[in-house]
Amino acid sequence: MMTSLSEALEKVQLDDTPLDAKKIRDEEETDEETVRTRDLSSPFRFFDLPSEIRLRIYWFVLFTPRRKKALRPNGSVGASSKNPPISASSHRIALFLASRRLHDEATDYFYSRLIFRLFPIQDYCRTPTIRFIPYTYLSSIPSVELLLGSSWTAPPSSWTVNRELGLEKLTRLRTLRVFVECDPSHPIFEGFRVSKAFYTDFAGGLLQQIVMRLPNLINVEFDANPSVRKDGDLMKRLLHQTRTAQKNVLWGPQRGWTDRDEEAPKAMVYELPGVREFNNAKWRSGKQ
């Protein structure tokens, strides 16, 4: 019986003969290599990422300097001095030239993260002023800064407001920042200035022209060094021009001014004892 069963099984033939283990392993490794090669050769769909992740990538590419501790590339005065350090120009250009869509999104992000100066002053600043930015990018800028007090005896001839400055293109701008370094109308400048009202008239006229040309301006934010007084001739003129143009007045963080300030005379950085006593007596007489 057993002999006949064994003979019968030997005659049985199976159509699906199993492959040996080595051959199966070789085929699996080949399939994995094919998938890996296909993944490396196919492009990465960058714009499928959420916008928050794309903006974070832009930040690393555009605002990561080569040095761990960057030098002061943004000047030392005003809100513009607190701009983040920008990366090397080669990194930024490579990103902007990748594609048209990437260029539009990355440049808009880049220019919207910085505060640009209207005019240059005598300190080193890598960020260009408004005049040297192509018109294409001006509509992406939300904030600019006017620095006053520099060159108070002879303002540069380039400090002129005209069509070449491109203020009409700043359609996203809502707040103009004004930082006052010093007030040449103060008595301590007597003997060095052109006249008491010279720089006050220049700065007031300059602010008036700027405010008139900004199409969507709503606020003007004032800040200053500790030596500048709100009740000084220069600040009074600037506030008058702002309110005449029907713009809101805001106060920056450095000087600490508020709408309720009643600024009594205090010891100032460059104030002589005799001048301080004169200001104190003048203020007390005005309060009586």
matplotlib code that plots the C-alpha trace (Angstrom):
import matplotlib.pyplot as plt

x = [0.0, 2.8, 4.8, 1.9, 1.3, 4.9, 5.0, 1.8, 3.2, 6.4, 4.3, 2.5, 3.9, 3.2, 2.8, 3.8, 7.2, 8.5, 11.7, 14.6, 15.3, 18.3, 16.5, 13.7, 16.1, 17.9, 14.6, 13.6, 16.9, 16.5, 13.0, 14.3, 17.1, 14.7, 12.4, 15.4, 16.7, 13.2, 12.9, 16.2, 15.6, 12.1, 11.8, 10.8, 7.4, 8.5, 5.2, 3.2, 4.6, 2.5, 3.2, 4.4, 7.2, 8.1, 8.5, 10.6, 12.9, 13.1, 14.1, 17.1, 18.3, 17.8, 18.7, 21.5, 24.9, 28.1, 29.5, 28.0, 28.2, 27.7, 29.2, 26.9, 25.7, 22.6, 23.9, 23.6, 20.6, 16.9, 14.6, 16.4, 19.5, 17.5, 17.0, 18.0, 21.4, 21.0, 22.7, 25.4, 24.2, 25.1, 22.6, 19.8, 20.4, 20.4, 17.1, 15.5, 16.6, 15.3, 11.9, 9.5, 7.0, 9.8, 11.2, 7.9, 7.2, 10.8, 11.4, 8.1, 9.0, 12.5, 11.5, 8.5, 10.8, 13.1, 12.8, 14.4, 15.8, 14.7, 18.1, 21.6, 23.5, 27.1, 27.1, 27.6, 24.4, 24.2, 20.5, 20.0, 18.0, 14.6, 16.2, 18.3, 15.6, 14.0, 10.4, 9.3, 9.9, 8.8, 5.2, 6.4, 7.9, 5.6, 7.9, 10.5, 12.4, 13.4, 16.5, 16.8, 19.6, 22.5, 24.4, 22.4, 24.7, 24.6, 22.1, 23.2, 21.9, 20.6, 18.1, 15.4, 11.9, 11.1, 9.6, 12.9, 12.6, 9.6, 7.4, 4.3, 5.2, 5.1, 1.5, 1.8, 3.3, 0.9, 3.4, 6.3, 9.0, 10.9, 13.9, 15.5, 19.1, 19.4, 17.7, 20.0, 17.5, 18.7, 20.9, 23.9, 24.2, 24.5, 27.6, 27.8, 24.5, 23.5, 20.6, 18.1, 15.4, 17.6, 17.4, 13.9, 12.6, 14.5, 13.2, 9.7, 9.6, 11.1, 8.5, 5.7, 6.8, 7.2, 3.8, 2.1, 3.6, 2.9, -0.4, -1.7, 0.0, -2.0, 0.5, 3.7, 5.8, 8.3, 11.3, 14.5, 17.6, 17.4, 18.6, 15.7, 12.7, 9.1, 8.6, 11.7, 11.3, 12.2, 9.7, 6.9, 7.4, 7.4, 4.2, 2.6, 3.3, 1.9, -1.3, -1.8, -1.7, -4.3, -2.1, -2.1, 0.9, 2.5, 5.5, 8.5, 9.9, 13.3, 12.4, 9.3, 7.0, 3.3, 0.2, -0.1, 3.5, 4.0, 7.7, 9.4, 12.9, 15.5, 19.2, 20.1, 23.1, 24.6, 23.0, 25.2, 24.3, 23.5, 21.2, 19.5, 18.7, 17.3, 15.0, 13.9, 13.0, 11.2, 9.2, 8.2, 7.0, 4.9, 3.2, 2.2]
y = [0.0, 2.5, 1.5, 2.3, 5.6, 6.7, 5.8, 7.8, 11.0, 10.8, 11.0, 14.2, 17.5, 21.0, 23.9, 26.7, 25.6, 27.9, 29.9, 29.4, 31.9, 33.4, 34.3, 35.9, 38.0, 39.2, 40.2, 42.2, 44.1, 44.9, 46.3, 48.5, 49.9, 50.7, 52.6, 54.5, 55.5, 56.7, 58.8, 60.5, 61.4, 62.8, 66.5, 67.6, 69.4, 72.4, 74.3, 71.3, 72.3, 74.4, 78.2, 78.3, 75.8, 77.6, 80.9, 79.2, 77.9, 81.4, 82.8, 80.4, 81.1, 84.9, 85.8, 83.4, 85.2, 83.3, 84.4, 83.0, 86.5, 89.0, 92.5, 95.5, 95.5, 97.6, 100.8, 102.0, 104.4, 103.9, 100.9, 99.9, 99.1, 96.2, 94.5, 90.8, 90.2, 89.2, 86.2, 86.4, 87.9, 84.6, 82.7, 85.2, 85.5, 81.6, 81.5, 84.3, 82.8, 79.3, 79.9, 82.8, 81.6, 81.1, 84.6, 86.3, 84.6, 84.8, 88.5, 89.6, 87.8, 89.3, 93.0, 92.7, 91.6, 94.7, 98.3, 100.4, 103.9, 106.8, 108.5, 107.4, 108.7, 108.4, 104.8, 101.5, 99.8, 96.9, 97.4, 99.7, 102.9, 103.2, 105.1, 102.1, 99.4, 98.5, 99.7, 96.1, 95.4, 98.7, 97.5, 94.7, 97.1, 97.7, 100.0, 102.8, 105.1, 108.8, 109.6, 113.2, 115.1, 114.0, 116.7, 119.4, 122.2, 121.0, 118.3, 116.3, 117.3, 113.7, 114.3, 115.4, 114.1, 113.6, 110.9, 109.0, 108.3, 106.1, 106.9, 106.6, 102.9, 102.1, 101.0, 98.5, 101.1, 102.2, 103.6, 106.0, 105.8, 109.0, 108.9, 112.1, 111.9, 115.5, 118.8, 121.6, 124.3, 123.6, 126.3, 124.0, 124.2, 128.0, 129.1, 125.9, 125.8, 127.9, 129.5, 128.3, 127.6, 126.3, 122.6, 122.8, 124.3, 121.7, 118.7, 120.0, 120.6, 117.2, 115.4, 117.4, 116.3, 112.7, 112.4, 114.0, 111.4, 108.2, 107.0, 104.8, 106.3, 106.2, 106.6, 108.5, 107.0, 109.2, 108.1, 109.8, 109.8, 110.7, 114.3, 115.2, 116.8, 116.7, 120.3, 121.4, 123.4, 120.4, 118.0, 120.7, 121.3, 117.6, 117.0, 120.0, 118.7, 115.3, 116.5, 119.0, 116.1, 114.3, 111.3, 109.5, 110.1, 107.1, 106.8, 104.5, 102.4, 103.9, 107.4, 106.3, 109.2, 108.8, 111.0, 112.1, 113.3, 116.6, 116.8, 118.8, 119.9, 117.2, 117.0, 116.3, 114.6, 117.8, 120.4, 122.8, 123.8, 127.4, 126.3, 123.7, 126.4, 128.7, 125.9, 125.0, 128.6, 129.0, 125.8, 126.9, 130.3, 128.7, 126.4, 129.3]
z = [0.0, 1.0, -2.0, -4.4, -2.7, -3.0, -6.7, -7.3, -5.6, -7.7, -10.8, -9.6, -11.3, -9.8, -12.2, -9.7, -8.6, -5.8, -6.4, -4.1, -1.3, -2.9, -6.1, -4.2, -2.2, -5.4, -7.0, -3.8, -3.7, -7.4, -6.8, -3.9, -6.0, -8.8, -6.4, -4.9, -8.3, -9.3, -6.2, -6.7, -10.3, -9.8, -8.8, -5.3, -5.4, -3.3, -3.7, -2.3, 1.1, 3.3, 3.1, 6.7, 5.9, 2.7, 4.5, 7.1, 4.4, 2.8, 6.2, 6.5, 2.9, 3.0, 6.5, 7.6, 7.4, 6.8, 10.1, 13.3, 14.8, 12.1, 12.2, 12.4, 8.8, 9.3, 10.9, 14.4, 14.4, 14.3, 13.8, 10.6, 12.6, 14.1, 10.8, 10.7, 9.1, 5.5, 3.8, 1.1, -2.2, -4.0, -1.9, -2.4, -6.2, -6.6, -4.8, -6.8, -10.1, -9.5, -11.1, -11.8, -9.1, -6.6, -7.4, -6.9, -3.5, -2.2, -3.1, -1.6, 1.6, 1.6, 1.1, 3.5, 6.4, 6.3, 7.2, 4.5, 4.9, 2.7, 2.6, 3.7, 6.6, 7.7, 9.0, 7.3, 6.2, 3.7, 3.2, 0.2, 0.4, -1.4, -4.3, -5.3, -5.1, -8.5, -8.8, -9.2, -5.5, -4.0, -3.7, -1.3, 1.3, 4.3, 6.3, 5.6, 7.9, 7.8, 9.9, 10.9, 12.6, 10.4, 8.5, 10.2, 8.9, 5.2, 4.3, 1.3, -2.1, -2.6, 0.1, -2.3, -2.9, -6.5, -8.8, -9.0, -5.3, -6.0, -3.0, -5.1, -5.6, -1.9, -2.0, 1.0, 3.3, 6.1, 8.7, 8.2, 10.9, 11.8, 14.0, 15.3, 16.3, 17.5, 17.5, 16.2, 17.4, 21.0, 22.5, 22.8, 19.0, 19.0, 17.1, 15.1, 13.2, 10.2, 12.1, 14.7, 12.2, 9.3, 10.0, 11.5, 8.2, 6.1, 8.1, 8.2, 4.5, 3.8, 5.9, 4.3, 0.8, 1.8, 3.5, 0.4, -2.0, 0.0, -1.4, 1.5, 4.5, 7.8, 10.6, 11.4, 14.2, 16.0, 18.0, 19.1, 21.1, 24.8, 24.1, 21.9, 23.5, 22.3, 23.1, 21.0, 17.8, 15.6, 17.1, 17.2, 13.5, 12.6, 14.7, 13.1, 9.6, 10.5, 12.0, 9.2, 6.7, 8.9, 9.8, 13.1, 15.4, 17.0, 19.4, 19.0, 21.9, 22.3, 23.6, 25.5, 24.5, 24.9, 24.1, 27.8, 28.2, 30.0, 29.6, 32.4, 31.8, 32.8, 32.6, 29.0, 27.5, 26.0, 28.3, 30.2, 33.8, 32.8, 30.0, 32.3, 34.9, 32.2, 30.9, 34.4, 35.2, 31.8, 32.4, 36.0, 34.8, 32.1, 34.7, 36.9]

ax = plt.figure().add_subplot(projection="3d")
ax.plot(x, y, z, "-o")
ax.set_aspect("equal")
plt.show()
